[in-house]
Structure formats: structure tokens, C-alpha cells
């Protein structure tokens, strides 16, 4: 009787185990389906696909001159992402190719596409990873080791793919603003070890259609004090309709405590321009001067702001 009872009790247990594994398989299948739905890769038939060559021809405010294309690119960016979009919507079909400096063909890319019209996006930057480009209206940089935003150049155009087409010449344009915090103090207190620079009102996401930032966020960069360095810089995407930002600079001492903090309000910023904030941080009182603009060889212009 005991043996019979044991055999009868094992059947429900075996059923529960089978149900458990079935549930796992179903869940895994749903996961695979949801993943494939998110990929949205452009289908290409190798037999009918048309070879397309994309190459960087110039970079705004960084003319190649007598330099080779490779050496000029090496000077301004360490990564290039090529993204081809087909269709519209929040998750259009796409092909994304990423390059680093180690690539032999850095600055050019060969693709195979079906005849038709596509949106071509090329991003050159200096981040430590590849951007997330699910849709052209929102590109996000997820840098872990480098700065939140780096010097970034963009190309976004509609291209028509057809037989015997010429190579696509890409002319990259800078899409970031640069902030320079310039200390004019003759001496910085010996106990100061770091500066924390905080910018409110900038963006880490980019709309490649407009070349402007999206959501408002706060970017904080911490830099070590060096005896021979007086200028510290940051890059940022400027949001549409927002031409000023507030900047807070905090000096941190050897005990990792705040030594002094100052805020500079309504600092003007613009895409492809440098805003340079200059002044003494360690005097007792600060004064604000006017704003002047001067042309810079590498950028479209420089905005000077005293504090």
C-alpha cells in the first residue's frame, strides 16, 4: 500500500515539473520574438543588392588641406557610426555599422542595399562606445569611461540607391557646443584637488534630423587639478529654443569636501561655438562682464564671458 501511494504521489509531481519546463520554454520563445521585433534589420538579397560606398569627404571647420583623410579624421574623432534607415515610425528598419580607429577603412564604408530611398546618418565622435540609434529622432550616447558628450560631427541626408550610383560623399558638421572654464587666478590654494563642473539645461540625446538636443538633463564632470592647467572644457548638445545654461563650479579639497562653489547664470551657448567663461574663482567678490564674440579657426565662433 505504501509503494502504491508513493507511485500515485509522484505523478502530480512529474506533471508539475513538465508544466514548469513548458512555462520556461514559452517564456523563452516570447523573449526571442520580442527581441527579433526590436532588431528591424533591412533585408537585402545578395543577388540583387546594389553596392553602395560611403566616404567622409570633409569635416566642418576642420578642412583636410594637405592632410590625408585618415590623418584628419584621426585628429578629431575615434569612432564613426554609419546608420541606414528604411521607412518611418518609432522603430524603422535599419543597418548600423560602427568603426574605430583600428579599422583599415576608417572613414569609408561599403554596404549592399536594394534599390530605393533611404536615410543615411553618419556620426563621428570620441566616446568609448557606440551610440544607440533606434530611431533618427533620438540618438543616445552611453559613454561609461569618457565624458558624457564628446566632440561630435553629423551627416543626415536622404539617398537614392540605384545601379551605377556614385559614391556618397559625406560632409560632416559639428553638432556640439563647447564650454571652457578658464581660471585667471595667479595661484590656486594648495589644498584644492578637483573641480566639479555642473551644467543644467543641456542634453545627452540628439535628434539627427535637426542636429539639436532633446531632453533637458544635468551633466557633471569632475577634473583633477593640475599645476600647469587653467582651462577646463566640456561638450554638450544644445536644445532647440534654449540658448543659455547655468553652470556651477565647485572646488573640492584634499578631504573631498567643498572648498568653494560659484554659479554662473544665463551663460550663452550655441552649436559649433565655444563659450569661454574666464575669471578669478578664489577672490572674495566676483563681477560679471558683458559678452563678446570673436572668430575661432577651428570653430564657428567664441563667446567670451567674464565672472
Secondary structure, 3 states (H helix, E strand, C coil): CHHHHHHHHHHHHHHHHHHHHHHHHHHHHHHHHHHHHHHCECCCCCCCCEEEEEEEEEECCECCCCCCHHHHHHHHCCEEEEEEEECCCCCCEEEEEEEECCCCCCCEEEEEECCEEEEEEEEEECCCCCCEEEECCEEECCCCCCCCCCCCEEEEEEEEECCCCCCEEEEEEECCEEEEEEECCCCCCCCEEEEEEEEEEEECEEECCCCEECCCEEEEEEEECCCCCCEEEEEEECECCCCEEEEEEEEEECCCCEEEEEEEEEEECCCCEEEEEEECCCCCCCCCCCEEEECCCCCCEEEEEEC
